[in-house]
Amino acid sequence: MSIRDELADELRDAMKAKDASRRDVIRQVETEIAVARSQPGFTGDLDDHLYRQVIGSYVKKMDKSRQEYLELGERGQPMAAKLAFEVDYLSRWLPKKLDEHETRDLVRKTIEELGAASDDKAAGRVTGHLMRQHGTDLDGALVSRLVREELTAG
């Protein structure tokens, strides 16, 4: 079953169950899909690849917003909780990424492999190498942070 079909089924189920949280996030994804399709030069199909791209972008934006709401303390908690639900709910349609521990191990191996341990200016080279080799399995922001940490620690 395609992501589009799964979301349509989920939307029907959410509406029957009067689950506003699920209903709203699914509708927002469909809005984001419509925006993506209306961009000048869009020639793609309405397929799982497009849905994964749009969901991934939306999840990334919402997770960043969630962090900002958490920084507000108690005032931001309700919105942070709503965004956490959206991120968690939509993540099931995204490919799984390596966690921080696994990513750190990969960063260390790559630094050693490239002989960049003593080169503070090698962050771009190490990050680029990792993203070319393992890009779909990695969170780019996490890789960038860990590469900088490992290079400055070494």
N, C-alpha and C positions, 0 to 999 in steps of 0.2 A: 504494500500500500504506500502511495506517495505521501510526502509530508503534507502536501496540500489537502489530500483526502483525509489524513489523520486529523489535521486541524479543523476541517469541516465537521467531522464526527465529534471531535472534542467540543466545538462550538455548540452544536446541537445539544450535546449532553449537558454542557454548562448552563445553557438557557433553560433546559427542562429542570435542572437542579437548582436554578436561581443562584448559581455561583458567579457572582459579579466579578470576582478577581480573575478567574479563568476566562470568562467571556470578554472582559476588557482587554486582557493581554493578547488574546487571539485576534480580536478586532484590530488592535494596534499593529500586529504583525501584518495583517492583510492591508492595512493602510500603508505601511512601509513598503510592501511589495508593489502596491499601486504607484507609489512615488518613484520607486526604482524603475518600473516599467515605463514611466512617463519621461524619464531623463532623455535629453537629446542624444541620439546615436545608439540607444538601446536596441539590440538586435537579438538578444537571447530568448530562450524559451522559458515558460512558466514551469520549471522543473525543480527537482530537489536541490540542485546546485545553487540556483537563485535563492531558494528558501533558506538554505544553510548560510549563504552569504548575508542575506538580509537579517536573519535571526542572529547570526554572529555579531554583526555590527550593532544591532539593537541591544543585545546582551552586554556588549562592551560599554555602550553609552550608559545603560541603566546601572551597571555595576559601578562605574565612575560616579554617577549621581548618588548612588547609595552611600558610597564612601563620604561624599560631601555632606549628606544628611546626617551621617553618624557623627561627624565632627561638630554638628550643632548641639549634640547632647540630647537631652530629653525632648526638646522641641522637635528634633528631626526624627525621632524614633518611629512614629507612625508611617511616615513616608519611606524611611529606610526599610521597614518591615515589608511594605508593599513592593518595593523594588527588589528586595531579596527574594520574595515569592516569585516575581516575574523572571528573574535570572535563573533561579532554581528550576522553575517549570519549563522554561524554554531550552535549558541546557541539554535536555534529553534528545533534542534533534541535532545537537552539535557533536562533532568528533571529540573524543576524550583527549585531554591534554595531559602531559606528564606533570606530576605534582612538583613542589619546590625541591624536595629532596632528590628526586630522580633527575630533575633539570640541573641541579647543582653538580651532581655526579657527572653528568654529560658535559657540563661546562668545564669542569676540572680536567676531564680526559681530553677535551678538545684543546685546551690551553697547553697541556703537556704535548699533545700530538703536533701542534703547530709551533712548539718551542717559544711560546709567547709569555712564559711565566715572569720574566724580568722586564717585560716591555709594557709600560703603562699606556702607551699609545696604540696598543694592538686591539683595543676593545672592538672597534669597527670590523676588523679582519676576523676576529673570533666570532662575533655575533653574526656576521654575514655567512661565515662557514657553517655555523650551527643552523641558521635558518634555511640555507640551501639544502643541507643534508636532512634536516628533521623538521622543517617548517610547519607541517600540518600537525605535528605532535607537540609543538611548543607554544607557549604564550610569549610573544615577542617582548612585551614589557618586562616580564619576569626574567627572560634571558638577558636582556640589556642590564638590568639591575644586578643580577648575579655575576655577570662577566666583569662589571666594574668592581664589585666587591672582591671577587677572587683576584683580579689583577692588582688591586691596591693592597690586598692582604699579603700577596706573594712577593 
